[in-house]
Amino acid sequence: MNAAPLHLAIVGGGPTCTYVLERLAALVRGRRDPVALEIVVYDLSGEFGPGQVHSPDQTRTSYLNRVVGQVAFAADESVVDAGPLLSAVERPTLLEWCRKKFEETGDPIYDMVAEDWPKRFVHGEALRDQFNGYVEILRATEGVEVTLRQAEVVDLEERGDRFAVLTADGAPAYEADYVLMLTGHSSNRPELDPRQAHLARFAAEHEARLVPSAYPLERSLDPAYTGPGTTVACLGMGLTGIDVLLYLTEGRGGTFERDADGELHYVPCGAEPDSIVAFSRSGLFTFARPYNEKERDIASLEYKGPFLTAGAVTELRRTVGVPNVIGGAPKRQLDFERHVFPLILLEMALLQYGVQYGPEFREAAIAAARPAYEKFLADADAFADHQEAGEFLVAPVEELALAVGERVDDVLAGRTALAVHAGGGPADPESAGLP
Ligand SMILES: Cc1cc2nc3c(=O)[nH]c(=O)nc-3n(C[C@H](O)[C@H](O)[C@H](O)COP(=O)(O)OP(=O)(O)OC[C@H]3O[C@@H](n4cnc5c(N)ncnc54)[C@H](O)[C@@H]3O)c2cc1C
């Protein structure tokens, strides 16, 4: 074991810190020669694991923007060169964590399948559990100490080979060999940001209140100035805008109810603002992600492109790559735009027309594109630019699609004629010249 312990300070105890502690836990526990290591984690909010963004105490109206099946808290067998792994029970995915929690509590909020959207506070609860689990593993490892400090780090001072970590509470500085800055999202002081300063002036002139940062919603959107009798203007219609709208409506006690026609109607509770005006440069809400069933069985349901494969990239490196050092090792460098982007265009064309015309078309299109594809792999630099290469690759797929499209149009035209006859009197397809 090293005689003097290594001192590591981590500033920010949110999700990224959780992932760092997971890697440290797996690495130090797996060592034959124990390591003396002192870790101090600072977080100004004290929300160790979830951080402020994913706080378990936040409103229940905010959702995570990922489906449950896409979230994990640790490296697993799928991560190349991850190093040692924790045991499977120590690293549940969010889905496994939710299933277990549902078994324990029976609370339907945890009754999730892979393609469900979790509430953000649920993600925060899982992060907190995982963070605590990793800290426990580290603390149980010989030579390792972990300290959690709720404090704001305000400066780092260089002292020889070390950094002194200074906190707002004036506690004696901690001298660290390494400092990891994992401070994530932070809001700026509005008076120092020219865009916000002019909003602040406007608000002052019109006796309005400017909320420079909406989070945490429970603190920023006080009912005293966002309740009945007020108008709330929401600058921005992205994910934060949606969080705000939900919080000011459902979060206040209103409900969305479906009528007999299946239409959703909002039933107010009386605690909302009188009106909410949401605006942005585009005037559009951010687009919702499509419903994603792939998470049920990634292996069989995830789309796999036949052209932009690891093998194709290896071949391109061989034929047109320029000798370089990448990640410390010699590797032949590709130019993304010239060498990779044309293959993305080909994959997109195949996917679009494959969905439009079905699996048989897809197989035929793959075969039709093959000669051009192989020519490209053999010498991608023979083309003037990515545009010329893209057109060359996509042309066989488009030609096939055009031919199939014309046939489909013919068939559809035939069906249309038949339908006119059927509706307009005694149908006689043969006399109409239809099959
Ligand atoms: C409102 C919001 C919603 C989001 N939703 C999603 C989502 O649904 N899905 C998704 O994938 N990503 C989402 N994100 C992106 C988000 O960046 C990541 O999910 C994640 O929070 C990043 O983790 P982090 O640990 O790097 O940073 P953060 O989560 O920001 O955590 C940083 C931590 O550092 C602490 N800190 C900061 N400065 C100091 C200091 N000087 N001293 C001590 N402590 C300090 C903070 O208190 C905080 O707890 C969202 C971000 C926001 C702002």
The ligand as a MOL file (V3000), in Angstrom:
LIG
                    3D

  0  0  0     0  0            999 V3000
M  V30 BEGIN CTAB
M  V30 COUNTS 53 58 0 0 0
M  V30 BEGIN ATOM
M  V30 1 C -33.8050 20.8290 -15.1000 0
M  V30 2 C -32.9340 19.8230 -15.7650 0
M  V30 3 C -33.4760 18.6190 -16.1750 0
M  V30 4 C -32.6830 17.6460 -16.7720 0
M  V30 5 N -33.2610 16.4990 -17.1380 0
M  V30 6 C -32.5010 15.5350 -17.6920 0
M  V30 7 C -33.0910 14.2900 -18.0790 0
M  V30 8 O -34.2960 14.1130 -17.9540 0
M  V30 9 N -32.2930 13.3390 -18.6130 0
M  V30 10 C -30.9530 13.5660 -18.8010 0
M  V30 11 O -30.2610 12.6730 -19.2960 0
M  V30 12 N -30.3760 14.7430 -18.4410 0
M  V30 13 C -31.1190 15.7200 -17.9200 0
M  V30 14 N -30.5400 16.9080 -17.5700 0
M  V30 15 C -29.1170 17.1120 -17.8350 0
M  V30 16 C -28.2510 16.9960 -16.5690 0
M  V30 17 O -27.0870 17.7020 -16.8650 0
M  V30 18 C -27.8690 15.5750 -16.2300 0
M  V30 19 O -28.9830 14.7660 -16.1240 0
M  V30 20 C -27.1530 15.4630 -14.8660 0
M  V30 21 O -27.8290 16.1810 -13.8640 0
M  V30 22 C -25.7260 15.9470 -14.9280 0
M  V30 23 O -25.0860 15.5110 -13.7540 0
M  V30 24 P -23.8590 16.2590 -13.1170 0
M  V30 25 O -23.5000 15.5300 -11.8600 0
M  V30 26 O -22.7860 16.4100 -14.1190 0
M  V30 27 O -24.3540 17.7350 -12.8000 0
M  V30 28 P -25.5390 18.2460 -11.8550 0
M  V30 29 O -26.6630 17.3140 -11.8340 0
M  V30 30 O -25.7880 19.6440 -12.2400 0
M  V30 31 O -24.8860 18.1970 -10.3940 0
M  V30 32 C -23.8620 19.0650 -9.9950 0
M  V30 33 C -23.8710 19.1900 -8.4860 0
M  V30 34 O -22.7970 20.0550 -8.1280 0
M  V30 35 C -23.1750 20.8730 -7.0580 0
M  V30 36 N -22.3520 22.0890 -7.1320 0
M  V30 37 C -22.3130 22.9790 -8.1580 0
M  V30 38 N -21.4120 23.9470 -7.8760 0
M  V30 39 C -20.8690 23.6420 -6.6600 0
M  V30 40 C -19.9010 24.2670 -5.8360 0
M  V30 41 N -19.2760 25.3740 -6.2040 0
M  V30 42 N -19.6170 23.6960 -4.6550 0
M  V30 43 C -20.2390 22.5340 -4.2620 0
M  V30 44 N -21.1790 21.9150 -5.0080 0
M  V30 45 C -21.4830 22.4570 -6.1760 0
M  V30 46 C -24.6600 21.1310 -7.2710 0
M  V30 47 O -25.2770 21.3860 -6.0310 0
M  V30 48 C -25.1340 19.8190 -7.9120 0
M  V30 49 O -25.7170 18.9670 -6.9380 0
M  V30 50 C -31.3060 17.8910 -16.9810 0
M  V30 51 C -30.7540 19.1210 -16.5720 0
M  V30 52 C -31.5640 20.0720 -15.9930 0
M  V30 53 C -30.9580 21.3860 -15.5590 0
M  V30 END ATOM
M  V30 BEGIN BOND
M  V30 1 1 1 2
M  V30 2 1 2 3
M  V30 3 2 2 52
M  V30 4 2 3 4
M  V30 5 1 4 5
M  V30 6 1 4 50
M  V30 7 2 5 6
M  V30 8 1 6 7
M  V30 9 1 6 13
M  V30 10 2 7 8
M  V30 11 1 7 9
M  V30 12 1 9 10
M  V30 13 2 10 11
M  V30 14 1 10 12
M  V30 15 2 12 13
M  V30 16 1 13 14
M  V30 17 1 14 15
M  V30 18 1 14 50
M  V30 19 1 15 16
M  V30 20 1 16 17
M  V30 21 1 16 18
M  V30 22 1 18 19
M  V30 23 1 18 20
M  V30 24 1 20 21
M  V30 25 1 20 22
M  V30 26 1 22 23
M  V30 27 1 23 24
M  V30 28 2 24 25
M  V30 29 1 24 26
M  V30 30 1 24 27
M  V30 31 1 27 28
M  V30 32 2 28 29
M  V30 33 1 28 30
M  V30 34 1 28 31
M  V30 35 1 31 32
M  V30 36 1 32 33
M  V30 37 1 33 34
M  V30 38 1 33 48
M  V30 39 1 34 35
M  V30 40 1 35 36
M  V30 41 1 35 46
M  V30 42 1 36 37
M  V30 43 1 36 45
M  V30 44 2 37 38
M  V30 45 1 38 39
M  V30 46 1 39 40
M  V30 47 2 39 45
M  V30 48 1 40 41
M  V30 49 2 40 42
M  V30 50 1 42 43
M  V30 51 2 43 44
M  V30 52 1 44 45
M  V30 53 1 46 47
M  V30 54 1 46 48
M  V30 55 1 48 49
M  V30 56 2 50 51
M  V30 57 1 51 52
M  V30 58 1 52 53
M  V30 END BOND
M  V30 END CTAB
M  END
